[in-house]
Amino acid sequence: MAPPSPGRLPAHLNVVLQPVRSSSGFTLVAVLALVVIMGIMTGITAQSWRTLMMREREEELIFRGAQYRDAITRWHAPRAGQRPAPPLNDLKDLLQDPSTLTKIRYIRRLYKDPLTGEEWVPIKDPVRGIIGVASSSDAPPLKQANFPDGLEHLEGKTKYSEWQFTYQPGVAATQNQATPN
């Protein structure tokens, strides 16, 4: 076989070097499909992240609500050698009992509602004053069952504002005495 002349290619190589004209729109379609798939995946990830964050806020709501319930229970608990507890008129009194000369703390700090970032809604009794707290959020809760001991009454509630953390006479708190500081 004779070598090809300069500037000319054999016939079988000529076919390979010709541009393929039928795939000119394929790249655009592939890029658009990739963008749509990435958008769907981002949406799914964002929804999962939102649910995860809501579950964490819910757990924090349960923790903080139980802290208030326990502090209010300690406030209303009978005090050895003292007269009965005065009505609790302000949650700030849980930080330092104004009816004693010593600094008695029933709660470490005043917590905000983790769902709204606002103050808790106090639940009042005409005789005892504040007997509990509740969230002001009307959002539906994710958690519907398997609550910690003492919070079983939260099962089946349709709004977070129905989750009430209240003092129940005769029910001991996790720590019976206030913490003197």
C-alpha positions in Angstrom: 0.0 0.0 0.0 1.3 3.4 -0.9 1.8 6.0 1.7 -0.8 8.8 1.7 0.2 12.0 0.0 0.9 14.9 2.2 -2.3 16.8 3.2 -4.6 13.9 2.4 -5.8 11.2 4.8 -7.0 7.7 4.0 -10.7 7.3 3.5 -11.3 5.3 6.8 -9.8 8.2 8.8 -11.7 10.8 7.0 -15.0 9.4 8.4 -13.8 9.6 12.0 -12.8 13.2 11.8 -16.1 14.5 10.5 -18.2 16.2 13.3 -21.2 14.4 14.5 -24.1 16.7 13.8 -26.9 14.7 15.5 -25.7 15.3 19.1 -25.6 19.1 19.0 -28.6 19.5 21.4 -27.8 16.6 23.7 -25.5 18.5 25.9 -28.1 21.2 26.6 -30.7 18.6 27.5 -28.3 16.7 29.8 -27.4 19.9 31.6 -31.1 20.8 32.1 -31.8 17.3 33.4 -28.9 17.6 35.8 -30.1 21.0 37.1 -33.6 19.6 37.7 -32.3 16.6 39.6 -30.0 18.8 41.7 -33.0 21.0 42.5 -35.1 18.1 43.6 -32.3 16.7 45.8 -31.7 20.1 47.4 -35.5 20.4 48.2 -35.5 16.9 49.8 -32.4 17.8 51.9 -33.8 21.1 53.0 -37.0 19.4 54.1 -35.1 16.8 56.1 -33.0 19.5 57.7 -36.1 21.5 58.7 -37.6 18.4 60.3 -34.4 17.7 62.2 -34.2 21.3 63.5 -37.9 21.1 64.6 -37.2 17.9 66.5 -34.3 19.6 68.3 -36.5 22.6 69.2 -39.1 20.2 70.4 -36.7 18.4 72.7 -35.5 21.7 74.0 -39.1 22.7 74.7 -39.6 19.5 76.7 -36.4 20.1 78.7 -37.1 23.8 79.5 -40.7 23.1 80.3 -39.7 20.4 82.7 -37.2 22.8 84.3 -40.0 25.3 84.9 -42.4 22.6 86.2 -39.8 21.3 88.7 -38.9 24.8 89.9 -42.6 25.7 90.4 -43.1 22.4 92.2 -40.2 23.3 94.5 -41.7 26.8 95.1 -45.0 25.4 96.2 -43.6 22.4 98.2 -44.1 22.6 102.0 -41.1 24.2 103.6 -39.8 22.8 106.8 -40.4 25.1 109.8 -41.8 27.9 107.6 -45.2 29.1 106.7 -46.7 28.0 103.3 -45.2 29.4 100.2 -46.6 32.7 99.0 -48.3 32.8 95.6 -45.9 32.8 92.7 -46.7 36.0 90.8 -43.7 36.4 88.6 -41.4 33.8 87.0 -38.5 36.0 88.0 -39.1 35.1 91.7 -37.8 31.6 90.8 -34.4 33.1 90.4 -34.4 34.5 93.9 -37.1 33.9 96.5 -38.2 37.4 97.7 -39.9 36.0 100.8 -36.6 34.8 102.3 -33.5 36.7 103.5 -31.1 34.1 101.9 -30.7 33.8 98.2 -32.7 30.8 97.3 -32.8 29.8 93.6 -35.5 27.5 92.2 -34.3 27.7 88.6 -30.8 28.4 87.2 -32.1 31.0 84.7 -35.2 32.1 82.9 -35.5 30.3 79.6 -37.2 31.6 76.5 -39.6 29.4 74.5 -37.4 27.6 72.0 -40.1 27.5 69.4 -41.0 31.2 69.3 -38.0 32.8 71.1 -40.5 34.7 73.2 -41.4 34.5 76.9 -43.4 31.5 78.1 -47.2 31.9 78.7 -47.7 31.6 82.4 -50.6 29.3 83.6 -52.2 30.9 86.7 -54.3 29.7 89.6 -56.3 32.2 91.6 -54.9 31.0 94.9 -51.4 29.8 94.1 -50.4 32.2 91.4 -48.4 30.8 88.6 -48.6 27.0 88.5 -47.1 26.3 85.1 -46.0 27.5 81.7 -46.9 26.8 78.1 -45.5 27.7 74.7 -47.4 30.2 72.6 -46.8 28.3 69.4 -49.8 27.0 67.6 -47.8 24.8 65.3 -48.6 21.0 65.3 -46.1 19.0 67.2 -44.0 16.2 65.6 -43.8 14.2 68.7 -47.0 12.4 69.6 -46.0 9.6 72.0 -43.1 8.2 74.1 -42.8 11.3 76.4 -40.5 11.2 79.5 -41.9 10.2 82.9 -44.3 12.8 84.2 -45.1 14.2 80.8 -47.3 11.5 79.5 -50.2 14.0 79.5 -48.7 15.6 76.4 -49.5 12.6 74.2 -52.0 13.3 71.5 -52.0 17.1 71.7 -52.5 19.0 68.4 -50.6 22.2 69.2 -47.5 23.1 71.1 -49.6 25.6 73.1 -51.5 22.6 74.5 -48.2 21.3 76.0 -48.6 22.6 79.6 -45.9 22.1 82.1 -47.7 22.5 85.4 -47.3 22.0 89.1 -49.3 19.1 90.4 -49.9 19.0 94.2 -48.5 15.9 95.7 -46.2 15.1 92.8 -42.5 15.4 93.8 -40.1 17.3 91.6 -36.8 15.8 90.6 -35.2 17.9 93.3 -37.3 18.5 96.4 -35.5 21.4 97.9 -34.6 24.8 96.5 -30.9 25.4 95.9 -29.5 27.9 98.4 -26.9 30.1 96.8 
